[in-house]
Amino acid sequence: QSQLVESGGGLVQPGGSLRLSCAASGFTLDDYVMGWFRQAPGKEREGVSCISVRGFNTHYADSVQGRFTISRNNANNTVYLQMNSLKPGDTAVYYCAAAAGTTVQAMCVRDNGVIYWGKGTLVTVSS
């Protein structure tokens, strides 16, 4: 069974850091553009960051540019999201996704080409 499993969420104070991980099973990530999305209570899901198959191209939402870093390790079948300088507005459920036949911008902005979704991990930024 093909699936994505996120981990690393939790409660963190404003200004703190978290590192999310997304592990794939049942398929290999190196065939897919990968991305992180989030959905806060009462808001629509938004693309946070996406990374190309070999990791050469990335896209970030304006709200996280300079604070978050996406990376991937195809050998370990895992994608990461390093989140620094966290703000209360970053509170959301974070989802990992795998897409094919798309660009990092199209995936992040329009969910284009997404084939697999994880079940999400909750990040709460609060003092």
RAPEFEN-V784670 format. One line per field, one symbol per residue. phi: phi as a letter, one per 40 degrees, with the letter a starting at -180 (. if undefined). A space follows every 10 residues. Layout:
phi = ???
This chain:
phi = .cabbcahci cacdgcbabc bbbcbgabcc bbcbabbabc dgbccbccab bcdcgcbbbb cdcbdgbbbc aabcccfbbb bcbbfcbdcc cacbbcabbb gabccccccb fcgcbbbccg bcbbbac
